[in-house]
Amino acid sequence: MMPHRWFLPHTPDLLGLLRAQAKTTTEGLDALTEWANGDEELADRVRACEHEADTRKGELRDALTEAFTTPLEPEDLFELSRELDDVLNSAKNTVREAEVMSTKPDAPMGHMAAELAQGVRNLEIAFDALSEHDRQSAATGAADAAIKNQRHLEHIYRKAMSALVDVRDIGEVTARRELYRRLVRASDHLAHAAERVWYAVLKMG
């Protein structure tokens, strides 16, 4: 008689996969910051990171379908990954639009990109803390810091938009307004991810 074989349920490291996506997102946003500060060659790095982050997102979604248990509710993991994806997609689209409109990035864009990168770093800290139940306050604190980055970005945006009033070239005004708005949209996704951290923690409590 053949002995019974017991198979343990599959428990992939879902938060580890989410952190990997966040790390790649941060790398893409660091490249965006350098691009916005004048290094045009970094445009390809932004695109490469966006493709790599898509792979990380796909790995997480595949793992979610196989996991027997999850550290957070599957919906929360899915939404956190989706918002990260939208942040980097917006960054890639900013680069593409600048190229299409033959418009070089300026200092406000560099400052906004830096806030995005720091915001995702704060999300990485939050994701690390979510792996330990006794560090929930650290997770929400890092999420709050990410929201502050988003608010700083909005302040830079408003100041930059105000400065466009003095620009006489309508083409430049139109192009810069579009690029600034794309970065603001990226920051909205950053804030949504931070708020989702809070929601996930509230459900864990």
C-alpha positions in Angstrom: 0.0 0.0 0.0 1.4 3.3 -1.1 1.9 5.8 1.8 -0.2 9.0 1.8 1.5 12.1 0.7 0.5 15.4 2.3 1.0 18.6 0.3 1.4 21.9 2.1 -0.6 24.8 0.7 1.3 27.1 -1.5 2.2 30.3 0.3 4.1 32.7 -2.0 5.7 35.8 -0.5 3.0 38.2 -1.7 4.3 41.2 0.2 7.8 40.4 -1.1 6.5 40.5 -4.6 4.7 43.8 -3.9 8.0 45.2 -2.5 9.8 44.1 -5.6 7.3 46.0 -7.8 7.7 49.1 -5.5 11.5 48.9 -5.7 11.4 48.8 -9.5 8.9 51.7 -9.5 11.3 53.7 -7.3 14.1 53.0 -9.8 12.0 54.2 -12.6 11.1 57.4 -10.8 14.7 58.0 -9.9 15.5 57.8 -13.6 12.6 60.1 -14.3 14.1 62.6 -11.8 17.5 62.5 -13.5 15.8 62.8 -16.9 13.9 65.8 -15.7 17.1 67.3 -14.4 18.7 67.2 -17.9 19.9 63.6 -18.5 17.9 62.8 -21.7 19.5 59.3 -21.9 17.5 58.3 -18.8 14.3 58.3 -20.8 15.0 54.7 -22.0 15.7 53.7 -18.4 12.2 55.0 -17.4 10.7 52.9 -20.1 12.7 49.8 -19.1 11.7 50.1 -15.5 8.0 50.4 -16.5 8.3 47.1 -18.5 10.1 45.4 -15.6 7.5 46.7 -13.1 4.8 45.2 -15.4 6.5 41.8 -15.0 6.6 42.2 -11.2 2.9 43.1 -11.3 2.1 40.0 -13.4 4.1 37.8 -11.0 2.1 39.1 -8.0 -1.3 38.6 -9.8 -0.3 35.0 -10.7 0.8 34.3 -7.1 -2.5 35.7 -5.8 -4.4 33.1 -7.8 -2.3 30.3 -6.3 -2.0 31.5 -2.7 -3.9 29.5 0.0 -3.5 32.3 2.5 -2.6 36.0 2.1 -1.0 38.5 4.5 -3.6 41.1 3.4 -6.9 40.7 1.7 -6.3 39.8 -2.0 -8.2 42.9 -3.1 -5.9 45.2 -1.1 -2.8 43.5 -2.6 -4.3 43.9 -6.1 -5.2 47.5 -5.6 -1.8 48.4 -4.1 -0.1 46.8 -7.1 -2.4 48.5 -9.6 -1.8 52.0 -8.1 2.0 51.5 -8.2 1.6 50.5 -11.8 -0.4 53.6 -12.6 2.3 55.8 -10.9 5.0 54.5 -13.2 2.8 54.4 -16.3 2.2 58.1 -15.7 5.9 58.7 -15.4 6.6 56.9 -18.7 3.8 58.8 -20.4 5.3 62.1 -19.2 8.5 61.2 -20.9 6.7 60.2 -24.1 4.6 63.3 -24.2 7.7 65.5 -23.7 9.4 63.8 -26.7 6.3 64.0 -28.9 5.9 67.8 -28.1 9.7 68.4 -28.4 9.6 70.0 -24.9 12.6 69.6 -22.6 11.7 69.1 -18.9 12.3 71.9 -16.5 13.2 72.4 -12.8 9.6 72.1 -11.4 9.3 68.7 -13.2 12.5 67.6 -11.6 11.2 68.6 -8.1 7.9 66.8 -8.8 9.6 63.7 -9.9 11.8 63.7 -6.8 8.7 63.9 -4.6 7.2 60.9 -6.5 10.3 58.8 -6.0 10.4 59.6 -2.3 6.7 58.9 -2.0 7.2 55.4 -3.4 10.2 54.9 -1.0 7.8 55.6 1.8 5.4 53.1 0.4 8.2 50.5 0.4 8.7 51.2 4.1 5.0 50.8 4.7 5.0 47.4 2.8 7.9 46.2 4.9 6.0 47.1 8.1 2.8 45.4 6.9 4.6 42.1 7.1 4.7 42.3 10.9 1.4 42.8 12.8 3.1 44.7 15.6 4.4 47.3 13.2 1.1 48.6 11.9 1.7 52.1 13.2 4.9 52.2 11.2 3.0 51.2 8.1 0.5 54.0 8.5 3.2 56.5 9.4 5.0 55.7 6.2 1.7 56.0 4.3 1.2 59.4 5.8 4.7 60.4 4.7 3.8 59.4 1.1 0.7 61.5 1.2 2.9 64.5 2.4 5.1 63.9 -0.7 1.9 64.1 -2.8 0.9 67.4 -1.2 4.4 68.8 -1.7 4.2 67.9 -5.4 0.8 69.7 -5.7 2.4 72.8 -4.1 5.2 72.7 -6.7 2.6 72.1 -9.4 0.5 75.2 -8.4 3.6 77.4 -8.3 4.8 76.2 -11.7 1.4 76.7 -13.2 1.3 80.2 -11.8 4.6 81.0 -13.5 3.2 80.0 -16.9 1.1 83.2 -16.8 4.2 85.1 -17.7 5.1 82.9 -20.6 4.1 84.4 -24.0 4.6 81.3 -26.1 1.2 79.5 -26.2 2.8 76.3 -27.5 5.2 76.2 -24.6 2.4 76.9 -22.1 0.2 74.2 -23.5 3.0 71.6 -23.5 4.2 72.4 -20.0 0.7 72.4 -18.6 0.2 68.9 -20.0 3.4 67.6 -18.6 2.8 69.1 -15.2 -0.7 67.6 -15.1 0.6 64.1 -16.0 2.9 64.3 -12.9 0.0 65.4 -10.8 -2.0 62.4 -12.0 0.9 60.2 -11.0 0.8 61.7 -7.5 -2.9 61.0 -7.2 -2.2 57.3 -7.7 0.6 57.6 -5.1 -1.9 59.0 -2.6 -4.5 56.3 -3.4 -1.9 53.6 -2.7 -1.1 55.3 0.7 -4.8 55.5 1.6 -5.1 51.8 0.7 -2.3 51.0 3.2 -4.5 52.7 5.8 -7.6 50.7 4.7 -5.7 47.4 4.9 -4.4 48.2 8.3 -7.8 49.1 9.6 -9.1 45.7 8.4 -6.2 44.0 10.1 -6.9 45.6 13.5 
